[in-house]
Amino acid sequence: MQLKNKNRLTILVVFLLFAVPVMVAYLLGSGLIDFEPDNTKNHGVFISPPIKLADYTDAKWVNDLPDHWTLIYRTSEICDETCLAWEDKLHRFNLTLAQNADKLELMLLANDFNLRQEDPYSHIKKVATGGHQELNSMFDELSSQSLGKGEGLYVVAPEGFLMMAFTPDNKPEEIIKDLKLLVKRKG
């Protein structure tokens, strides 16, 4: 009789080893149990739901977004010397990625540009968005999650989705950590 009970117990334990994780996954996935992790690795703010840029403009530069991560600084005004100071910041963020720097594209979006005679950062794509009303209104709305006042620092995933924004509270070291995590994972 002991052997029969021992065999039943073994079968029950093996069944529970497989059934319990499936039940927990179902409960978490269905929303019956509300669970949020206490902390995450990222420092930026996830844009939820991610925004597909191609839905807001049919400009050629949007088609160049896939296959690499893109760090975008956007201002709603004409890009002058103050805005162009962001070129240096973008360039420095890219330099910190070392061997993964080629996996991150850099972009400045502005209503228009007052460019200098000689551009030391020709690898940073500059896009004038003056004629793209839908795109500009989306970025103006999204600015509240980022730097505010029509400005923002955003990450675009290789699939073309705006997926993360950085706030004024983010230190450069935190932005660099997030960028390193992203380009290391996929890119």
C-alpha positions as CSV (number, residue, x, y, z in Angstrom):
1,M,0.0,0.0,0.0
2,Q,2.9,2.4,0.7
3,L,4.3,2.0,-2.7
4,K,1.0,2.8,-4.4
5,N,0.6,6.1,-2.4
6,K,4.3,7.0,-3.1
7,N,3.7,6.5,-6.9
8,R,0.5,8.7,-6.7
9,L,2.4,11.4,-4.9
10,T,5.2,11.3,-7.5
11,I,2.7,11.7,-10.3
12,L,0.9,14.5,-8.5
13,V,4.2,16.4,-7.9
14,V,5.3,16.0,-11.5
15,F,1.9,17.2,-12.7
16,L,2.0,20.3,-10.4
17,L,5.5,21.1,-11.6
18,F,4.1,21.6,-15.1
19,A,0.6,22.9,-14.3
20,V,1.4,25.6,-11.7
21,P,3.7,27.7,-14.0
22,V,1.1,27.5,-16.8
23,M,-1.7,28.6,-14.4
24,V,0.4,31.5,-13.1
25,A,1.2,32.6,-16.6
26,Y,-2.4,32.5,-17.6
27,L,-3.5,34.5,-14.5
28,L,-0.9,37.2,-15.1
29,G,-1.6,37.4,-18.8
30,S,-5.3,37.6,-18.5
31,G,-5.2,40.5,-16.0
32,L,-6.9,38.7,-13.2
33,I,-3.9,39.3,-11.1
34,D,-2.6,42.9,-11.4
35,F,1.2,42.7,-11.1
36,E,3.7,45.5,-11.8
37,P,7.5,45.0,-11.1
38,D,8.9,47.3,-8.5
39,N,11.6,48.6,-10.7
40,T,13.0,48.4,-14.2
41,K,16.4,48.9,-15.9
42,N,15.4,51.7,-18.1
43,H,15.6,55.4,-17.1
44,G,13.6,56.9,-20.0
45,V,9.8,57.0,-20.2
46,F,8.2,54.3,-22.4
47,I,5.8,55.7,-24.9
48,S,2.6,53.7,-24.6
49,P,1.4,52.6,-27.0
50,P,4.5,53.1,-29.3
51,I,3.8,55.5,-32.2
52,K,4.5,54.5,-35.8
53,L,6.1,57.5,-37.4
54,A,5.0,56.4,-40.9
55,D,1.4,56.9,-39.8
56,Y,2.0,60.7,-39.4
57,T,4.1,61.5,-42.5
58,D,5.1,59.9,-45.8
59,A,8.4,61.7,-45.9
60,K,11.4,59.8,-47.3
61,W,13.4,60.0,-44.1
62,V,10.8,57.8,-42.4
63,N,11.6,55.0,-44.8
64,D,15.3,55.1,-43.8
65,L,14.4,54.4,-40.1
66,P,14.2,50.6,-40.2
67,D,17.2,48.4,-39.4
68,H,18.8,50.7,-36.8
69,W,18.0,52.6,-33.6
70,T,17.5,56.3,-34.0
71,L,18.0,59.0,-31.4
72,I,16.0,62.1,-32.3
73,Y,16.1,65.6,-30.8
74,R,13.0,67.6,-31.9
75,T,12.2,71.2,-31.5
76,S,9.1,73.0,-32.7
77,E,11.0,76.1,-33.6
78,I,13.6,77.1,-36.2
79,C,16.8,75.4,-35.3
80,D,19.4,78.0,-34.4
81,E,22.6,78.0,-32.3
82,T,20.8,76.8,-29.2
83,C,19.2,73.9,-31.0
84,L,22.5,73.1,-32.8
85,A,24.1,72.7,-29.4
86,W,22.1,69.5,-29.2
87,E,24.2,68.3,-32.2
88,D,27.2,68.1,-29.9
89,K,25.1,66.2,-27.2
90,L,23.8,63.7,-29.8
91,H,27.3,63.2,-31.1
92,R,28.7,62.6,-27.6
93,F,25.9,60.1,-26.9
94,N,26.9,58.2,-30.0
95,L,30.6,58.3,-29.1
96,T,29.9,56.6,-25.8
97,L,28.5,53.5,-27.6
98,A,32.0,52.6,-28.9
99,Q,31.8,49.5,-31.1
100,N,28.0,49.8,-31.2
101,A,28.0,53.4,-32.4
102,D,27.1,52.3,-36.0
103,K,23.9,50.8,-34.7
104,L,22.5,54.2,-33.6
105,E,21.5,56.9,-36.1
106,L,21.2,60.5,-35.0
107,M,18.6,63.0,-36.1
108,L,17.6,66.6,-35.5
109,L,13.9,67.5,-36.3
110,A,13.0,71.2,-36.4
111,N,10.5,73.5,-38.1
112,D,13.4,74.8,-40.2
113,F,17.2,75.3,-39.9
114,N,19.5,78.3,-39.8
115,L,22.6,76.3,-40.5
116,R,26.2,77.4,-40.1
117,Q,28.5,77.6,-43.1
118,E,30.4,74.5,-42.1
119,D,28.6,71.6,-40.3
120,P,31.0,69.6,-38.1
121,Y,28.3,67.0,-37.6
122,S,27.4,66.0,-41.1
123,H,26.6,62.5,-39.9
124,I,23.6,63.8,-37.9
125,K,20.6,63.9,-40.2
126,K,18.7,67.2,-40.1
127,V,15.0,67.2,-41.1
128,A,12.8,70.2,-41.5
129,T,9.3,69.3,-40.5
130,G,7.6,72.7,-41.4
131,G,5.2,71.2,-43.9
132,H,4.2,68.2,-41.9
133,Q,1.3,69.4,-39.7
134,E,0.2,66.0,-38.5
135,L,3.7,65.0,-37.5
136,N,4.3,68.3,-35.7
137,S,1.1,68.2,-33.7
138,M,1.9,64.6,-32.6
139,F,5.3,65.7,-31.4
140,D,3.9,68.8,-29.7
141,E,1.5,66.5,-27.8
142,L,4.2,64.0,-27.0
143,S,6.5,66.8,-25.8
144,S,4.8,66.8,-22.4
145,Q,6.3,63.3,-21.8
146,S,9.8,64.5,-22.7
147,L,11.5,67.9,-22.5
148,G,8.4,70.0,-22.8
149,K,7.7,73.3,-24.7
150,G,7.6,71.5,-28.0
151,E,11.0,69.9,-27.5
152,G,11.9,66.2,-27.0
153,L,14.6,63.6,-27.0
154,Y,13.2,60.3,-28.3
155,V,14.3,56.8,-29.3
156,V,12.9,55.2,-32.4
157,A,13.1,51.4,-32.6
158,P,14.4,49.7,-35.8
159,E,10.7,48.9,-36.7
160,G,10.0,52.7,-37.0
161,F,8.1,53.1,-33.7
162,L,8.7,56.0,-31.3
163,M,9.1,54.0,-28.1
164,M,11.0,56.0,-25.5
165,A,11.3,59.6,-24.4
166,F,13.8,61.2,-22.1
167,T,12.8,63.9,-19.6
168,P,14.8,66.9,-18.2
169,D,15.3,64.8,-15.0
170,N,17.4,62.2,-17.0
171,K,21.1,62.6,-16.5
172,P,23.3,62.0,-19.5
173,E,24.7,58.9,-17.8
174,E,21.1,57.5,-17.6
175,I,20.5,58.2,-21.3
176,I,23.7,56.5,-22.2
177,K,22.8,53.4,-20.1
178,D,19.5,53.1,-21.9
179,L,21.0,53.5,-25.3
180,K,23.7,50.9,-24.6
181,L,21.0,48.4,-23.4
182,L,18.9,49.0,-26.5
183,V,21.7,48.7,-29.2
184,K,23.1,45.7,-27.4
185,R,19.8,43.9,-27.4
186,K,19.0,44.4,-31.1
187,G,20.4,46.5,-33.8
